[in-house]
Structures are given as structure tokens and as C-alpha cells.
Amino acid sequence: MIVLTQIMHINVKKLGQNIKKLRGQAGLSQEELAYRAGLKLSNLAKLEGGFNSNPTLTTLSAVANVLTNGSLDQLLR
């Protein structure tokens, strides 16, 4: 499993803020985003809160597919 923090420096707080912002713009609740991305709600909440210091590429891709049509760049800004 690829762990992005091992490949590149990711500011997990900023990542969480970006996800929350994009989720709000999409008009989705955490529950709906978690469902659409195939994630557990608790994992999404940790990611949004900046408490997941090792997000996997699979997790970020799933969130990006729902929020940004697959753009990891937009998610990681």
C-alpha cells in the first residue's frame, strides 16, 4: 500500500481543510461523501480533521473522484 507521506510532504491539516471546503461546495455531508467514496465515516472525519498523518493514495483517489472528478492536484492544494 502506498502511503503518500512517505513519498512527498503533505500538510495533513491543509489537506483536511481542502476536503472540508470542497465537500461544502459540493453540498455533501461527511456521511454522503464517505458513502460515495467507499470510506468509513470515522476515517473521513480523521482525514478532514487533519488527524490522519498517513493517507493512502487509494483513500485520496476515492475522495478526489467524488469531489474533483479525480484531480488529486486540486485536493492537495
N, CA, C and O atoms as a GROMACS GRO file, in nm:
protein
  308
    1MET      N    1   0.085  -0.117   0.000
    1MET     CA    2   0.000   0.000   0.000
    1MET      C    3   0.090   0.124   0.000
    1MET      O    4   0.184   0.134   0.079
    2ILE      N    5   0.060   0.215  -0.088
    2ILE     CA    6   0.138   0.338  -0.098
    2ILE      C    7   0.089   0.438   0.006
    2ILE      O    8  -0.030   0.468   0.013
    3VAL      N    9   0.181   0.490   0.084
    3VAL     CA   10   0.149   0.593   0.181
    3VAL      C   11   0.214   0.722   0.132
    3VAL      O   12   0.336   0.731   0.122
    4LEU      N   13   0.130   0.820   0.101
    4LEU     CA   14   0.179   0.942   0.036
    4LEU      C   15   0.277   1.020   0.120
    4LEU      O   16   0.368   1.083   0.066
    5THR      N   17   0.262   1.019   0.251
    5THR     CA   18   0.354   1.096   0.333
    5THR      C   19   0.495   1.039   0.327
    5THR      O   20   0.591   1.106   0.364
    6GLN      N   21   0.508   0.915   0.281
    6GLN     CA   22   0.641   0.856   0.264
    6GLN      C   23   0.703   0.901   0.132
    6GLN      O   24   0.825   0.897   0.117
    7ILE      N   25   0.620   0.944   0.037
    7ILE     CA   26   0.669   0.985  -0.094
    7ILE      C   27   0.690   1.136  -0.100
    7ILE      O   28   0.790   1.184  -0.155
    8MET      N   29   0.595   1.210  -0.045
    8MET     CA   30   0.601   1.354  -0.054
    8MET      C   31   0.549   1.415   0.075
    8MET      O   32   0.474   1.352   0.149
    9HIS      N   33   0.590   1.535   0.101
    9HIS     CA   34   0.543   1.604   0.221
    9HIS      C   35   0.402   1.655   0.198
    9HIS      O   36   0.378   1.733   0.106
   10ILE      N   37   0.310   1.610   0.282
   10ILE     CA   38   0.171   1.656   0.273
   10ILE      C   39   0.135   1.722   0.405
   10ILE      O   40   0.152   1.663   0.512
   11ASN      N   41   0.085   1.841   0.396
   11ASN     CA   42   0.035   1.910   0.515
   11ASN      C   43  -0.106   1.857   0.540
   11ASN      O   44  -0.200   1.898   0.474
   12VAL      N   45  -0.119   1.765   0.635
   12VAL     CA   46  -0.246   1.697   0.656
   12VAL      C   47  -0.355   1.791   0.707
   12VAL      O   48  -0.473   1.769   0.680
   13LYS      N   49  -0.318   1.894   0.780
   13LYS     CA   50  -0.417   1.994   0.823
   13LYS      C   51  -0.476   2.066   0.703
   13LYS      O   52  -0.598   2.081   0.692
   14LYS      N   53  -0.389   2.109   0.613
   14LYS     CA   54  -0.436   2.180   0.493
   14LYS      C   55  -0.516   2.086   0.404
   14LYS      O   56  -0.616   2.127   0.346
   15LEU      N   57  -0.473   1.963   0.392
   15LEU     CA   58  -0.547   1.864   0.315
   15LEU      C   59  -0.688   1.850   0.371
   15LEU      O   60  -0.786   1.851   0.296
   16GLY      N   61  -0.699   1.837   0.502
   16GLY     CA   62  -0.830   1.825   0.565
   16GLY      C   63  -0.918   1.946   0.541
   16GLY      O   64  -1.037   1.933   0.515
   17GLN      N   65  -0.857   2.064   0.549
   17GLN     CA   66  -0.932   2.188   0.523
   17GLN      C   67  -0.981   2.192   0.379
   17GLN      O   68  -1.094   2.234   0.353
   18ASN      N   69  -0.896   2.148   0.286
   18ASN     CA   70  -0.935   2.146   0.144
   18ASN      C   71  -1.052   2.050   0.120
   18ASN      O   72  -1.146   2.082   0.048
   19ILE      N   73  -1.044   1.934   0.181
   19ILE     CA   74  -1.152   1.836   0.165
   19ILE      C   75  -1.282   1.892   0.221
   19ILE      O   76  -1.387   1.880   0.158
   20LYS      N   77  -1.275   1.952   0.339
   20LYS     CA   78  -1.395   2.009   0.400
   20LYS      C   79  -1.454   2.119   0.313
   20LYS      O   80  -1.576   2.127   0.295
   21LYS      N   81  -1.366   2.205   0.259
   21LYS     CA   82  -1.412   2.314   0.173
   21LYS      C   83  -1.478   2.259   0.047
   21LYS      O   84  -1.587   2.302   0.010
   22LEU      N   85  -1.412   2.165  -0.019
   22LEU     CA   86  -1.466   2.108  -0.142
   22LEU      C   87  -1.595   2.031  -0.116
   22LEU      O   88  -1.687   2.034  -0.197
   23ARG      N   89  -1.602   1.964  -0.003
   23ARG     CA   90  -1.723   1.891   0.034
   23ARG      C   91  -1.839   1.989   0.052
   23ARG      O   92  -1.951   1.963   0.007
   24GLY      N   93  -1.811   2.100   0.119
   24GLY     CA   94  -1.914   2.203   0.138
   24GLY      C   95  -1.961   2.262   0.006
   24GLY      O   96  -2.080   2.284  -0.015
   25GLN      N   97  -1.866   2.288  -0.083
   25GLN     CA   98  -1.901   2.342  -0.215
   25GLN      C   99  -1.986   2.244  -0.295
   25GLN      O  100  -2.071   2.284  -0.375
   26ALA      N  101  -1.964   2.115  -0.271
   26ALA     CA  102  -2.041   2.012  -0.342
   26ALA      C  103  -2.176   1.987  -0.274
   26ALA      O  104  -2.260   1.913  -0.326
   27GLY      N  105  -2.196   2.048  -0.157
   27GLY     CA  106  -2.322   2.031  -0.085
   27GLY      C  107  -2.339   1.893  -0.025
   27GLY      O  108  -2.451   1.844  -0.013
   28LEU      N  109  -2.227   1.831   0.013
   28LEU     CA  110  -2.230   1.696   0.069
   28LEU      C  111  -2.204   1.698   0.219
   28LEU      O  112  -2.124   1.777   0.268
   29SER      N  113  -2.270   1.611   0.289
   29SER     CA  114  -2.238   1.588   0.431
   29SER      C  115  -2.118   1.494   0.437
   29SER      O  116  -2.081   1.432   0.337
   30GLN      N  117  -2.058   1.484   0.554
   30GLN     CA  118  -1.950   1.386   0.570
   30GLN      C  119  -2.002   1.246   0.542
   30GLN      O  120  -1.933   1.165   0.479
   31GLU      N  121  -2.121   1.217   0.588
   31GLU     CA  122  -2.179   1.084   0.568
   31GLU      C  123  -2.194   1.052   0.420
   31GLU      O  124  -2.162   0.941   0.375
   32GLU      N  125  -2.243   1.149   0.343
   32GLU     CA  126  -2.264   1.128   0.200
   32GLU      C  127  -2.131   1.112   0.126
   32GLU      O  128  -2.118   1.025   0.040
   33LEU      N  129  -2.034   1.195   0.159
   33LEU     CA  130  -1.903   1.183   0.096
   33LEU      C  131  -1.840   1.048   0.130
   33LEU      O  132  -1.787   0.981   0.041
   34ALA      N  133  -1.846   1.008   0.255
   34ALA     CA  134  -1.789   0.880   0.295
   34ALA      C  135  -1.855   0.766   0.217
   34ALA      O  136  -1.787   0.676   0.168
   35TYR      N  137  -1.987   0.770   0.207
   35TYR     CA  138  -2.060   0.666   0.133
   35TYR      C  139  -2.017   0.663  -0.013
   35TYR      O  140  -1.984   0.557  -0.066
   36ARG      N  141  -2.016   0.779  -0.078
   36ARG     CA  142  -1.982   0.785  -0.221
   36ARG      C  143  -1.838   0.745  -0.248
   36ARG      O  144  -1.808   0.687  -0.352
   37ALA      N  145  -1.748   0.774  -0.152
   37ALA     CA  146  -1.607   0.741  -0.170
   37ALA      C  147  -1.574   0.600  -0.121
   37ALA      O  148  -1.462   0.551  -0.141
   38GLY      N  149  -1.672   0.534  -0.058
   38GLY     CA  150  -1.648   0.398  -0.008
   38GLY      C  151  -1.560   0.394   0.115
   38GLY      O  152  -1.485   0.299   0.136
   39LEU      N  153  -1.569   0.499   0.197
   39LEU     CA  154  -1.488   0.509   0.319
   39LEU      C  155  -1.575   0.497   0.443
   39LEU      O  156  -1.695   0.521   0.438
   40LYS      N  157  -1.514   0.461   0.553
   40LYS     CA  158  -1.583   0.468   0.681
   40LYS      C  159  -1.592   0.615   0.720
   40LYS      O  160  -1.499   0.693   0.697
   41LEU      N  161  -1.704   0.651   0.780
   41LEU     CA  162  -1.723   0.789   0.824
   41LEU      C  163  -1.612   0.832   0.919
   41LEU      O  164  -1.563   0.945   0.911
   42SER      N  165  -1.572   0.744   1.009
   42SER     CA  166  -1.467   0.779   1.105
   42SER      C  167  -1.335   0.809   1.035
   42SER      O  168  -1.261   0.898   1.079
   43ASN      N  169  -1.304   0.738   0.928
   43ASN     CA  170  -1.180   0.764   0.854
   43ASN      C  171  -1.185   0.898   0.782
   43ASN      O  172  -1.086   0.971   0.779
   44LEU      N  173  -1.300   0.930   0.724
   44LEU     CA  174  -1.315   1.060   0.659
   44LEU      C  175  -1.305   1.173   0.761
   44LEU      O  176  -1.242   1.275   0.734
   45ALA      N  177  -1.367   1.155   0.876
   45ALA     CA  178  -1.362   1.257   0.980
   45ALA      C  179  -1.218   1.282   1.026
   45ALA      O  180  -1.178   1.396   1.047
   46LYS      N  181  -1.141   1.176   1.040
   46LYS     CA  182  -0.999   1.191   1.077
   46LYS      C  183  -0.922   1.263   0.968
   46LYS      O  184  -0.837   1.348   0.996
   47LEU      N  185  -0.951   1.230   0.843
   47LEU     CA  186  -0.884   1.294   0.730
   47LEU      C  187  -0.916   1.443   0.726
   47LEU      O  188  -0.826   1.525   0.712
   48GLU      N  189  -1.044   1.477   0.740
   48GLU     CA  190  -1.085   1.618   0.739
   48GLU      C  191  -1.029   1.693   0.859
   48GLU      O  192  -0.995   1.811   0.848
   49GLY      N  193  -1.019   1.628   0.971
   49GLY     CA  194  -0.969   1.693   1.092
   49GLY      C  195  -0.818   1.706   1.096
   49GLY      O  196  -0.764   1.768   1.188
   50GLY      N  197  -0.750   1.648   0.997
   50GLY     CA  198  -0.604   1.656   0.994
   50GLY      C  199  -0.537   1.557   1.088
   50GLY      O  200  -0.420   1.574   1.124
   51PHE      N  201  -0.612   1.454   1.128
   51PHE     CA  202  -0.558   1.357   1.223
   51PHE      C  203  -0.509   1.229   1.157
   51PHE      O  204  -0.457   1.140   1.225
   52ASN      N  205  -0.523   1.218   1.026
   52ASN     CA  206  -0.472   1.102   0.954
   52ASN      C  207  -0.340   1.143   0.890
   52ASN      O  208  -0.339   1.206   0.784
   53SER      N  209  -0.231   1.107   0.954
   53SER     CA  210  -0.100   1.150   0.903
   53SER      C  211  -0.047   1.060   0.792
   53SER      O  212   0.058   1.088   0.735
   54ASN      N  213  -0.118   0.953   0.761
   54ASN     CA  214  -0.074   0.860   0.657
   54ASN      C  215  -0.187   0.826   0.560
   54ASN      O  216  -0.223   0.708   0.547
   55PRO      N  217  -0.243   0.925   0.493
   55PRO     CA  218  -0.350   0.891   0.397
   55PRO      C  219  -0.292   0.813   0.279
   55PRO      O  220  -0.185   0.845   0.228
   56THR      N  221  -0.363   0.711   0.238
   56THR     CA  222  -0.316   0.630   0.125
   56THR      C  223  -0.361   0.693  -0.005
   56THR      O  224  -0.456   0.772  -0.009
   57LEU      N  225  -0.293   0.657  -0.111
   57LEU     CA  226  -0.330   0.702  -0.244
   57LEU      C  227  -0.471   0.654  -0.278
   57LEU      O  228  -0.548   0.726  -0.342
   58THR      N  229  -0.505   0.535  -0.235
   58THR     CA  230  -0.638   0.480  -0.260
   58THR      C  231  -0.745   0.567  -0.195
   58THR      O  232  -0.847   0.598  -0.258
   59THR      N  233  -0.723   0.607  -0.070
   59THR     CA  234  -0.819   0.691   0.001
   59THR      C  235  -0.833   0.827  -0.065
   59THR      O  236  -0.944   0.874  -0.088
   60LEU      N  237  -0.720   0.890  -0.094
   60LEU     CA  238  -0.725   1.022  -0.155
   60LEU      C  239  -0.785   1.018  -0.295
   60LEU      O  240  -0.858   1.109  -0.334
   61SER      N  241  -0.757   0.913  -0.369
   61SER     CA  242  -0.816   0.899  -0.503
   61SER      C  243  -0.967   0.884  -0.494
   61SER      O  244  -1.040   0.939  -0.576
   62ALA      N  245  -1.014   0.808  -0.395
   62ALA     CA  246  -1.158   0.789  -0.378
   62ALA      C  247  -1.227   0.922  -0.346
   62ALA      O  248  -1.334   0.951  -0.400
   63VAL      N  249  -1.166   1.001  -0.258
   63VAL     CA  250  -1.223   1.131  -0.223
   63VAL      C  251  -1.217   1.224  -0.345
   63VAL      O  252  -1.313   1.295  -0.374
   64ALA      N  253  -1.104   1.224  -0.413
   64ALA     CA  254  -1.088   1.310  -0.531
   64ALA      C  255  -1.188   1.273  -0.641
   64ALA      O  256  -1.238   1.361  -0.710
   65ASN      N  257  -1.216   1.146  -0.657
   65ASN     CA  258  -1.312   1.104  -0.760
   65ASN      C  259  -1.450   1.165  -0.734
   65ASN      O  260  -1.521   1.199  -0.828
   66VAL      N  261  -1.486   1.178  -0.608
   66VAL     CA  262  -1.617   1.234  -0.574
   66VAL      C  263  -1.616   1.386  -0.581
   66VAL      O  264  -1.709   1.446  -0.635
   67LEU      N  265  -1.511   1.448  -0.529
   67LEU     CA  266  -1.511   1.594  -0.513
   67LEU      C  267  -1.452   1.672  -0.629
   67LEU      O  268  -1.494   1.785  -0.655
   68THR      N  269  -1.357   1.614  -0.700
   68THR     CA  270  -1.284   1.692  -0.801
   68THR      C  271  -1.272   1.619  -0.935
   68THR      O  272  -1.182   1.650  -1.014
   69ASN      N  273  -1.360   1.526  -0.960
   69ASN     CA  274  -1.352   1.446  -1.084
   69ASN      C  275  -1.216   1.379  -1.098
   69ASN      O  276  -1.164   1.364  -1.209
   70GLY      N  277  -1.158   1.339  -0.986
   70GLY     CA  278  -1.033   1.264  -0.988
   70GLY      C  279  -0.907   1.346  -0.979
   70GLY      O  280  -0.798   1.289  -0.989
   71SER      N  281  -0.916   1.477  -0.962
   71SER     CA  282  -0.798   1.563  -0.958
   71SER      C  283  -0.733   1.563  -0.820
   71SER      O  284  -0.779   1.632  -0.729
   72LEU      N  285  -0.627   1.485  -0.804
   72LEU     CA  286  -0.553   1.486  -0.677
   72LEU      C  287  -0.486   1.622  -0.656
   72LEU      O  288  -0.474   1.668  -0.543
   73ASP      N  289  -0.444   1.685  -0.765
   73ASP     CA  290  -0.380   1.816  -0.754
   73ASP      C  291  -0.472   1.915  -0.686
   73ASP      O  292  -0.429   1.990  -0.598
   74GLN      N  293  -0.596   1.918  -0.726
   74GLN     CA  294  -0.692   2.010  -0.666
   74GLN      C  295  -0.716   1.977  -0.519
   74GLN      O  296  -0.735   2.067  -0.437
   75LEU      N  297  -0.716   1.850  -0.487
   75LEU     CA  298  -0.737   1.807  -0.349
   75LEU      C  299  -0.619   1.845  -0.259
   75LEU      O  300  -0.638   1.879  -0.142
   76LEU      N  301  -0.499   1.839  -0.314
   76LEU     CA  302  -0.378   1.861  -0.235
   76LEU      C  303  -0.330   2.006  -0.231
   76LEU      O  304  -0.229   2.035  -0.166
   77ARG      N  305  -0.397   2.097  -0.297
   77ARG     CA  306  -0.354   2.238  -0.300
   77ARG      C  307  -0.357   2.298  -0.164
   77ARG      O  308  -0.324   2.416  -0.148
   0.00000   0.00000   0.00000
